[in-house]
Amino acid sequence: MPISTTSFGTPCGYVDFDDQHLPVPVADDTLKTVADLSGGKIYHAADINQLKDVHATLQSQFGYEATRGYASGGWFRSGVIAVTMAALAGLAINRRLPS
């Protein structure tokens, strides 16, 4: 299954944490390796606008199809109701749960 990766940030990125200025460069090499090994693509975004563009591109590549599921849900609900009613009847008649 192809995995597309998105690098967000710059090679000179940093965060301020506990009064420290910590470098957090984007791991482009690792992301490229993941994309290459899986047959996917790597996308780069240096700012929020580019990230939105990348997400729009990816969203246009993926689709979905709505289908109705198998109608076994009604049988399951009926079974749960029957078991619950049996447990309540056991409590009412014997003052204990059926065993």
Sequence and secondary structure as in RCSB ss.txt:
>XXXX:A:sequence
MPISTTSFGTPCGYVDFDDQHLPVPVADDTLKTVADLSGGKIYHAADINQLKDVHATLQSQFGYEATRGYASGGW
FRSGVIAVTMAALAGLAINRRLPS
>XXXX:A:secstr
    EEEES TT EEEETTEEEE    HHHHHHHHHHHT  EEEESSHHHHHHHHHHHHHH         TTHHH
HHHHHHHHHHHHHHHHHHHSS   
